[in-house]
Amino acid sequence: MILDGKAVSEKRLELLKEMIEESGLYPRLATVIVGEDPASQMYVRMKHRACERVGIGSIRIDLPADASTERVLEVIVKLNNDPDINGILVQMPLPPGVDTGRVINAVAPNKDVDGFHPCNIGRLFSGDPLFAPCTPQGIMTILEEYRIPIAGKHAVVIGRSIDVGRPMAALLLNADATVTICHSKTGDLKEEARRADILVSAVGKAKFVGPDMVKEGAAVIDVGINHDEDGKLCGDVDFEAVKDVAGAITPVPGGVGPMTIATLMENTFKAARLETCNSITAW
Ligand SMILES: Nc1nc(=O)c2c([nH]1)NC[C@@H]1CN(c3ccc(C(=O)N[C@@H](CCC(=O)O)C(=O)O)cc3)C=[N+]21
């Protein structure tokens, strides 16, 4: 079975649009983009387009590639204090001259729709999430939509990044999976992967996951964004070879990517609803 992330994202965006309309709220997202990386430019454009579609207002702040950390922090503090903004997204990766850790720490946790702030990561790992990072949260939505069982299953996550691998493991653990996190220093990665009922690959290498790494019937989730020899967009998984072994598999494109954007919209609506609670205990 192919897990159609594009279709699920469309469905969720339609639902969200109705929910926003009914709420009477007008959520607003600010994106901050530093530099002119073409992929980042494209992703940010896609995010603003999604905002427009569901009834979220959005503004975009562009800074030059040589902007100082202080300058980026200044912009974030202003957005933190702006009552017209509910959600703040700083497009990653930042140029090497900008201190990413300081930038992430500066975003107000209740506007952190990316879920990267240590407060949000901590809440996620303590089993009481506020905002979870969009890519792994979007993957949970796909698994839910297709009724793929998680509780009691063995999940293996390849990759330990703060935006995907780690929060993915926390979300699966919160859903009662038994979770293994693998990375570049893992002893026998093949053997670990083969144990997975749910295998999530977030490595960044084309054809990294072959059929010899997949248990018959497993759900395979491909988070990779790579390009093959012909320059065509592809994931980490050798799709053609794995699709007959796996019970379910996400394609690239059309799998995890669209879910990331749909989840960002959902998180922004959540941020707008939070704002209407004036007590921190209600979060
Ligand atoms: N602060 C921050 N938050 C992010 O969520 C974030 C980020 N920085 N930096 C970059 C990554 C990457 N990302 C994607 C979003 C959509 C697609 C997507 O929709 N992809 C389409 C294909 C698009 C194409 O044609 O290239 C698909 O897979 O079908 C992919 C990747 C969000 N990211």
The ligand as an SDF file (V2000), in Angstrom:
LIG
                    3D

 33 36  0  0  0  0  0  0  0  0999 V2000
   12.1390   25.8630   10.2640 N   0  0  0  0  0  0  0  0  0  0  0  0
   11.9420   24.9080    9.3530 C   0  0  0  0  0  0  0  0  0  0  0  0
   10.8210   24.1850    9.3740 N   0  0  0  0  0  0  0  0  0  0  0  0
   10.6040   23.2180    8.4510 C   0  0  0  0  0  0  0  0  0  0  0  0
    9.5650   22.5290    8.4870 O   0  0  0  0  0  0  0  0  0  0  0  0
   11.5880   23.0070    7.4420 C   0  0  0  0  0  0  0  0  0  0  0  0
   12.7460   23.7900    7.4750 C   0  0  0  0  0  0  0  0  0  0  0  0
   12.8930   24.7330    8.4360 N   0  0  0  0  0  0  0  0  0  0  0  0
   13.7310   23.6140    6.5560 N   0  0  0  0  0  0  0  0  0  0  0  0
   13.6000   22.6670    5.4850 C   0  0  0  0  0  0  0  0  0  0  0  0
   12.6710   21.5250    5.8390 C   0  0  0  0  0  0  0  0  0  0  0  0
   12.1550   20.7740    4.6580 C   0  0  0  0  0  0  0  0  0  0  0  0
   10.7170   20.9920    4.6470 N   0  0  0  0  0  0  0  0  0  0  0  0
    9.8900   20.5320    3.6340 C   0  0  0  0  0  0  0  0  0  0  0  0
    8.5950   20.9640    3.4650 C   0  0  0  0  0  0  0  0  0  0  0  0
    7.8030   20.5270    2.4120 C   0  0  0  0  0  0  0  0  0  0  0  0
    8.2870   19.6270    1.4900 C   0  0  0  0  0  0  0  0  0  0  0  0
    7.4300   19.1910    0.3530 C   0  0  0  0  0  0  0  0  0  0  0  0
    6.2600   19.4920    0.3060 O   0  0  0  0  0  0  0  0  0  0  0  0
    7.9630   18.4780   -0.6390 N   0  0  0  0  0  0  0  0  0  0  0  0
    7.2610   17.9880   -1.8040 C   0  0  0  0  0  0  0  0  0  0  0  0
    8.0700   18.1560   -3.0720 C   0  0  0  0  0  0  0  0  0  0  0  0
    8.4930   19.5420   -3.3700 C   0  0  0  0  0  0  0  0  0  0  0  0
    9.4560   19.5300   -4.5410 C   0  0  0  0  0  0  0  0  0  0  0  0
    8.9830   19.3770   -5.6560 O   0  0  0  0  0  0  0  0  0  0  0  0
   10.6880   19.6330   -4.3150 O   0  0  0  0  0  0  0  0  0  0  0  0
    6.9580   16.5070   -1.6770 C   0  0  0  0  0  0  0  0  0  0  0  0
    7.7260   15.8050   -0.9710 O   0  0  0  0  0  0  0  0  0  0  0  0
    6.0220   16.0320   -2.2930 O   0  0  0  0  0  0  0  0  0  0  0  0
    9.5580   19.1530    1.6560 C   0  0  0  0  0  0  0  0  0  0  0  0
   10.3470   19.5960    2.7200 C   0  0  0  0  0  0  0  0  0  0  0  0
   10.3870   21.7810    5.6970 C   0  0  0  0  0  0  0  0  0  0  0  0
   11.4620   22.0700    6.4530 N   0  0  0  0  0  0  0  0  0  0  0  0
  1  2  1  0
  2  3  2  0
  2  8  1  0
  3  4  1  0
  4  5  2  0
  4  6  1  0
  6  7  2  0
  6 33  1  0
  7  8  1  0
  7  9  1  0
  9 10  1  0
 10 11  1  0
 11 12  1  0
 11 33  1  0
 12 13  1  0
 13 14  1  0
 13 32  1  0
 14 15  1  0
 14 31  2  0
 15 16  2  0
 16 17  1  0
 17 18  1  0
 17 30  2  0
 18 19  2  0
 18 20  1  0
 20 21  1  0
 21 22  1  0
 21 27  1  0
 22 23  1  0
 23 24  1  0
 24 25  2  0
 24 26  1  0
 27 28  2  0
 27 29  1  0
 30 31  1  0
 32 33  2  0
M  CHG  1  33   1
M  END
$$$$
